[in-house]
Amino acid sequence: MRYPLILLACLAFFCIQPVRAQLLELDLEGLEGELRENTLAWLGDSPQTPQERANYIYSARGKVERSLQALGYYRADIDFDLVRGPEVWRLLITVDPGEPVVYGAIDVLIAGDASSDPAFASLLEQKPLKPGEVLNHEVYERFRRSISNLALKRGYFDGRFDAARVAVEPVSGLANVTIHYDSRARYRFGALSYDQDIVKPGLLEPLFSLRRGDFYNQQLLQETQARLQRTGFFSTVILRPQLNALSEGEVPLSLELFPAKRHAINVGVGFSTDTRGRVSLTWRTPRINRHGHSQETRLQYSEINPSGRITYNIPLSHPLNDVLQVLARREDNEFGDLDSNQSELGVRREIKSDEWITAYSLRGLNEAWNAKGIDRENDYLLPGFSLSQRRHKGALVNPSSGFSHWYRAEAGSSKLGSDVDLLRLTANYGFIHTLAERHRMVLRADLGVVFIGDKERDQLAPSLNFFAGGNQSIRGYGYQSIGNEVTAIDENGEPFNLVVGGDRLLTGSVEYQYSFNENWRGAVFVDAGDAFDEGDFEANAGAGFGVHYVTAIGAIRLDVANPVTDDNPSWRFHLSIGAEF
C-alpha cells in the first residue's frame, strides 16, 4: 500500500499548484524611485485566489492614493485599465502624481519644564520640517515620536500633546503643521530599593551614576546598569523605574542583581606567524568574596612563547576604575638569538579617569638567558609608572577613526635590589583615519630607550632590551629578529655573531586600506625602523600587501611583506588575528 499512497500524494501536490499560479499581472506606469517603491509596498503581494484578486482590484485605488499622499502628493491623476483573460487578468495603473504639497506654516511649541531643557532645544534645532519642502507624513510622525520619546527618557511622564496635526490644503498645495507639547513637570529620581548579599553594599555605591533628587534621565540608568554588569559580579542586572508608583514628583527605582557563576573556564586556539600555533586555558573567578576580589589564571602554550600568568584583583575606591593587581608570571620567549626564561612577581595599581589610565607598579623580575653555551641570569626590582589614553569612533575592533598613545617608565637600582642600574622609557602611538568611504589610513610608531652603565650593557636581560621585526613591528622580518649584533666567543674559542637587541627603539608603519565590503578589505603598507645601540641606527624597511577579514573579535590579517633593505630579500607571510587599535 505504500506506493499507491505516495502516488496519490504526488498527484495532490501537482493538482494544488494551479491555485498558487499567478492570477493578476500588475503594470504600474508613471512613477519612479521612492514613489513607485512606496506604491508597490502599499499594494502588497499578488493575489493567490480569485477572491483575493477581486479584493485587490477593489482596494487598489485607495491604496495608491494613500501611498502618494504619504509622500505629499495629494493631486494625482490615477487611471485604471483592467483586461480579463481566461485565467490571468491584467491590471494597468497609470499615475500622474502632479505637483506635491509642501510645508507651509510650521508651528512647534514646547511648554512646561521641557521648554528650558537643553535636550529639547537641541532636538528643535534639527528642524526636520522646513517650509517649502515636500510634505512627508513619515518624517512628521518620526518628529512627533521623537518629542514623546525624548520626554519619556528625560522624566516628563505626565507630558501630552495639546495639538498634533497636519492640515493639508490641496488647492493651495500647502500643509500647515501644528505640534504643541506640554511636558508638565519633570520627575526626579526617587528611592533606590535593592536587596543583595552578593557583595558588600558599599562596594557598589561608586557605580551609581544617579542620586535621589536628581532629575530623571534614562541615560544615567543605562550607564549604572552597564557599570554593574561590567564588574563581573553579576550574571544579570535589572534596573527599572517604577512608573506605576510615581509620587510627589519622584520615580522610585528597583534593582535586581543575580550572582555570576563562581568560576568560568575558556579554552582557545590560535595561530600567528610570530608565535605559531598556540593553545590557551583561562580560568576566571569573578567574585572570590564579598569584597569583590577576583582572579584570572591563564596558561598558554606555543612553540615560541609558552607562558602562565595569575592575576589577583582587589578593588579599592572604585570596583572598575581603581583596582590593585597582584600578579605572578612565568614565560619563555625568543629574543633575537637569545632564549629567555622569565619569572615575575609584582603589584600594580590601575586608576581610570575619563579616557586616561594611570598605573603605578612594582615588579620583581628574575630572567635567565642563553645562546650557544653562554648563560646569564639576573634579578631586577623595577618600580614603574604608565599613562595611556585611547579615543575612537565606531567599534573598537574596527574603528572608523581613533588615536591611542601610552607611555611607560621603569627604573632599577643596585641599591634597591637590582643587579643592574637602569632607566627604561617606552612610548607607543596609533592613529586611524577614514579618508573617504572605503578608504582608511593606519599609522603606528614605537619608541624606546634604556639608560645603563657601559660596563653593565651585557647584563641587561633580553626582555628589557629592544627588538624589532614581526607582525606588530616591521613586517618582512622574523619575530624579534632585528637588534644590535655583537661578536662572542663560543666554548670552542670560535667567534660568532649574536643578535642581542638594542638600548634604543624606533619603528613606524604607514598602511593604506581599501574596504571591498563590510567584511573584506585590502591593504598596502611600509614598515621601517631599527632596534639599536646609541649611534648605530640602521634603517630596516619592509613593504608589502595584505587581505583582511573583519570579525567580531578583530580582523584576520594575512600580509605578505618583503624586507626591501636586505641584501637578499625574500617574501615572508604574516598571519595575525585581533584588533589593530
N, C-alpha and C positions, 0 to 999 in steps of 0.2 A: 504493500500500500504506500510505501514511502515515495516512489517515483511519480505516481499519479498526483499526489498531493503537491509535490514540487512543481509539476507542470501546471497545475491549477493556480498556484501562487504566482508563477511567472506570467501566466495569461492575465490574471487580475492586475498585475503591475502594469503591463502594457496597455490594458484597457483604461486604466486611470489616466494615463499620460495626456490624451487629448483634452481633458478637463483643465489641465495645467498649461495648455498651449496658449499662445498669445491670442487675445480676443479683441484688442484695440491697439491700433497704431496711432501714435501721437506725433503730430508735426507742430512745432511752436516757432513761428516766424515773427521777426520784428524786434526781438530782444537779444541783447548780448551781455556778456560779463555777469556782474552781480545780479542785475535784474533777471536775466534768464535763469541763473542758478537758483535764485530765491523762488521764482515762479514754479520751477520744476519741483522744488522741495515742497511747496505748498500743495501741488497737485498729487504728490505721492506716487506710490508704486502702481504699476499697471494692474488692472483688474484681472481676476482669475476665474470669475464665474459670470454668466450673463447678468445676474442680479447686481453684482459689484460693478459691472460695466455701466448699467443703467444709472446707478447711484453716482458713479464717477462723472458721467456726462452731465447729469442734473446739477451737481455741485461745482462744476468746473469754473463757471463764470464768477461765482462768488469768491472762489479761492484765488483766481487770477487777480481780481480787483483788490483783495486784501493783501496779496503778496506785493503788488505795486504800491499800494498806499503805505505799507510798512516802510518803504524806501522813499516816500514823499511824492509819489506820482498818483495824484487824485483825478487827473483829467485825461485818462487814457481812453482810446477808441479801440474796442475789442470786437472782433468778428469771429464767428464760429461757422464751420462748414463740416457737416457730418455725412460721410458716404458709408452706406450699409452694404457690406458684402455678404456672401452666403455664410461665412463663419467669422471673418475678421472685418471689423469696422475701422474706418479711418476718420480720425478727428483732427481737423486743421484749425489751429487757433492763430489768428493774425492780430498782432498788437501794435498800435501806435501809441507809445507811452505819453506823448505830449510833453509839455513843459512841466518840470517838477515844482512842487510847493517849497518855498524857502522859509526859514525862520524870520519872523518879524520882530515883535517886541519880546524880550526875554526878561521876565520878572522873577528873580530869585531872591528870597528873603529868609534869613535865619534869625529867629527870635529866641529868647530865653538865654540861659547861661552859655550856650554854644556860640552866641553872637560874638563873644570875646575870646573864644577858644582858637589858638593859633592853628590847630589841625583843620578846623573848618575853613579858616581863612585861606590856608594852603589849597584845600580842595576847590574852593570857589575861584581861586586864581588860575586854575587849569582851563576854565571856560570851555567845556566841551560843546556847548550850544552857543553858536555865534550868529547874529543877524546876517542874513544874506546867504548862508549856507543851506544846502538842500536838507529838508526835513528827513530825519531817520528816527523812527519810533524806538528802535532798539537802543540807539545812543541816548535818547531821552530816558528810557526805562533804566538803562545802566546808570545814568547820572542820578536819577531819583533813588535807586537802590544804594548807590554809594553813600548818599546822605544818611539813609536809615542805618546802613551797616556801620558807618563811622560812629553814629550816635550810640549804638549798642556797644561798640568797642571802647567808647570813651565814658560810658556810665550814664547816659541820658535815657534811662529806662522808661520814663514817662513821656517821652517825646512823641509827637504826632504831626501829620501833615494837615494843616488847615485848608490848603488848596494844592492840588497837583493835577494839572490838566494841560492838554494841547488843543487849542481852539483853531481848527483848520477852516480857512475861507477859500474854497476852491476858485471862486471867481477872481478874487484879487491875487490868488497864488501865495498867500501868506499864512503862516502858522504862528500864532502867539502862544508863548509858553508861560505858565504861571506855576511856580513852586514856592509855597510858603510853609516853612517848617518851624514849629515851636518846640524847642528841645526841653523846655521847662528846666527844673533844677538838676544839676549834675550830682550823682551819688558819690559817696566816698566809701573806701574800704572799711568794713566793719571788723568784728572779732574773727580771728582765725582759730578754728577748732580742729584739733587732731589729737589722736591718741596712739602712741607708739612706744615700744620699748626696744627697738632695734638698735638705736644708738642713743647716746646722751642727748637730751633735748637741746642743751646749749651748743652742741656741735653744729646744729642746723641753722641757728639764728643768723649767722652771716650770709646764708644763702638766700634769705628772703629779701627780694627787691621792693617789697611793699610793706607799708606800715599803716596801722589803723589811723584813720583820719585823713590819709592822703586821698586825692581824687582817684576814682576808679579808672584803671587803664588796663585793658586786656593784654597789652604787650608785656606789662610787668608780671602778670600771671604766667604767661608763657615763658618768660625768662626765668622766673622762680622754679617752675616745673622742670625746665631744661637743666638748670643747675643741680637740682636734687637728683635728677636722673643720671647726670654725669659723674656723680660721686661713686657710682658703682655699688652703693649700699643697698639699693632697692631694685627689684625686678620691674615694678610698676609704680608710677607716681600719678595720682589723680587729684588735681587741684581745681575746685569748682566754685563759682559764685552761687550762692543760694538765692536765686531770683524770686523764689516763692516765699521768701522771708524778709523782704525789704522792710526796713523800719527806720523811721526818723532820719531819712537821708543816707542810710548806710546799707551796704551789701555784706552780709555775713559770708565767710568763706569756709569751706570744708576741705580738708586734706586727708587723703587716704594713702598710706605707704605700705607696700608689700615687700618683704625682705628678698634680696637676691639669693641665689644659691650660694652656699658657703664656699664651694670650690668649682672651678671651671678648668678643663684641660683641653688644649688645642694642639693638633698635630699639623705641621705644614711641610711642604716640599717646595723646592725652588731650584733655579739654576741661573748663574751668570758666568760669563767668561772670566771674570776676575777670581771668584771663589769656587767656580764649577758647581757641581750638584751639591745640594745641602738638604738636610732633614732637621726639623726643629720640633721640640716639645716644650710647650709653655703651660705652666701650672699657676693659676691665679687664685688667690683668696681675697675677694674684695672687701671682706669685713671679718677681721680676726676677733675683735672685741667691741664693746660699746663705745670705746674711744675712737673708733673709726680707723684703726690700724689695718693695713693691708700688706700683701706681699705678692711678688711675682718672681717665679723661678723659671728661667729659660735655658734650655740645653740645645745647642746647635752643633751639628757635625757637618763639616765639609773637608775635602782633602787639603785645602789650603789653610782654612781658618776655623778649626774646631774651638768651641768656647762654651762657657757656662757662666751664668750670672744669677745672683739672688739680690733682690731689692726689697727692702722693708720700708714702708711709708708710714709716717706719723704726721697727721695734720696738726698744725699749730694754730695760728689765729684764724685761719680760713681753710676749710677742707679741700678747696680746689686751688686757691691762689697762694697758699703759704704752707708748704709741705717740707718736712725733714725726711731725707732719704738716707738709709744706711745700706751700703751695698758691698757685696763680695763678688769678685770676678776672677775667673781663670780662663786664659786664652792662649792659643798658639797661633802664630802668624808668620808670614814670609815677607821680609823687607829687603828688596834687592837680592843680594847673595847671602843674607843673614836669616837664620832660623831663630825665632824669638819665642820664649816661654814666659808669660806674664802672670803674676798673681797680685791681686789688688784688694785692699780693704779701705773703704772710705766712707765719708759722711758728706752730705750735700743739702743745703737749704735753698729751695727754689721759691721765688716770690714773683707773682704775676700782677701787673698793674696796667690796665688797659691793654695795649698791644705789646708792651715790653715785658720781658722775662729777665729777672736778675737772679744770679745764683752765686752762692758762696760755698766753697768746697775745701775739703782736706782729705787727701788720699795718700795711703802708703803703698808704694809700688816696689815689688821685687821682680826684676827681669833678668833672665839668663839668655844669652845668645851665643851662637857658634857658627863657624864656617870653616870647612876643611881643616878641622882639628884645632882651630883657635876658639877657646871658650872663655867667656867673661860673664860675670854676674855682679849686679849692683843693687843697692837699696836706695829708695828715694822717698822723702817725705815732702809732699807738694801741696801747700796751700794755694787756692786758686780763686779767681773771680771771672764771671762771664756776664755778658749783656747781649740781648738779642731782640729783634723786632721783625715781624712779618705782616705785610699787608697784601691783600689780594682781592680780586673780583672774580666771581664765578666759583666753581667747585675747586677745592684745594688741590685735588689730584690733577686737575686740568684747568687752571685759571686762564681767563682771557687777558689779565694783566696782574702784575704784582711786583713787589720789591721786598727782599729779605736781606738782613745783614746781622752778623753776630761777631762778637769779639771775646777773646779769652786770654787771660794772663795766668801763668803759673810760675812759682819760684821754688827753689830748693837751696838749702844751705847746709854745709858740713857741720855748722854749729847747732843745727836743729835736727840732725839725724840722717841727712842725705850724704851719700858717698861723693856727690858732685855738687858744686855751686853752680846754679843756673837760673836764668830768667827766660821763659818761653812765652812769646806773644804770637797769636794767630788771629786771622780775620777772614771772613767769607762774605761774598756779595752775590746775590742772584737777582736778575731782572728779567721780567717777561712783559712784552708789549704787543698787542694786536695792532698791526699797521692798518689793516683793512679786513673786510670779510675774507676769511680763509688764509690770511697772511699773518704770521706771527714771528717775532724775534725772541730768542732766548740768549741771555748773556750771563756769564759766570766768571768769577775771579776768586782765587785763593792766595793769601799772603801769609807768610810766617817768618819768624826769626827767633833763634835761640842764642843767648849770650852765655858763653862758658869760657873758662880759662884755657889757654892754648895747651897746657900740659895735660888737661883733662879731656881733650877732644875725643880721644878714643874710648873714654869711659862713659860716653853718653849712649844710653840704650837706644835701640832702633826705634821704638815707639815714640821717643822724644826727639828723634831726628825728623827730617822731612824727606819724603819720597814722592815721585810723580809717576804718572802712567796708569792707564786703565780706563774703565767705563766712566768714572766720575772725575777724571783728571785730563790726561792727554791721550785721546784715542789713537789707535795705530801702534801703541806701545803696550808691552805687557804690564800686568798689575804690579805697581810699585817697583818698576824696573829702572826708573830714572833716578839717579842720585850721584853724589860725588864718588869718584873712584880712587882707591888707594892701593898701593903695592904692599903686599905682605909676603912673609916667608913661611912656607909650609913646613911640616915636620921633617921633610927630607932636605930642607935647606933651599928649596927652589922658590923663586919669586912668582907671585901670581896677583892678578888684579881682583879687587873686591868692590862691589857697589855697596857703599856703607851709608848712603844718604848724605844730606847736606844740612848746614845750620841756617840756610835760607830757603824760602819757597816763594816762587812767583809763577802762577799759571793763570791762564784765561781761556775763555771759549766764546765763540760767536756762532750762533746757529740760526738758520732761517728754516721755517716750517710752513708747509702748504697743506691745508686740510682738503682732502678729496670729498669727504662726507663727515658725518658726526663721529665716526669711529676711526677712520683711516686717514693718515697724513704721511707725507714725505718730508725729508729733511736733508739739508746740506750744511756742512759745518767745517770750522777750522779751530783746532785747539793748539795752544802753544805755551811754552814756559820751561821751567827747569827747577830742580832741587839741587842746590849747590852750596859750596862754602863761599864765604865772603870773597869777592873779587874774581870768582871763577864761573860766572854766569855763561851758559851756552844755550842758545835758543834751540829747543826741540819742538817741531811742529808736526801735527798730524791733521790730515784733511780727508774728508770722505762724505758719504751719503748714507741715508738710512730710511727705514719704513717703520712706522709706529702704529700700534693698535691700542686705542684708548679703552680701558676697562674701568670698573668701579673702584679698583684699588690702585689705579695709576696706569701709565702706558707700558705696554710691552714693546721694547725698543730693540730692533735689530739694526745695528750700524756696521758699516764696512769702512775702514779707515786705512790710510797709507801714511807711514812715517816719512814724510817727504824730505826731511832734513838728514835722514840716514844715508850712509854711503851705498847701502844695498837695500833699498826699501822694498817691502812686501806687504800685501794686503792682509789685514787682520780683522776678524769678525768680533763684534762686541754685542752681547745679549744681556739685557737687564730688564727688571720689572720694578715699577714703583713711581712715585711722584717725582717730578722734576724740580719741585719748588720746596 
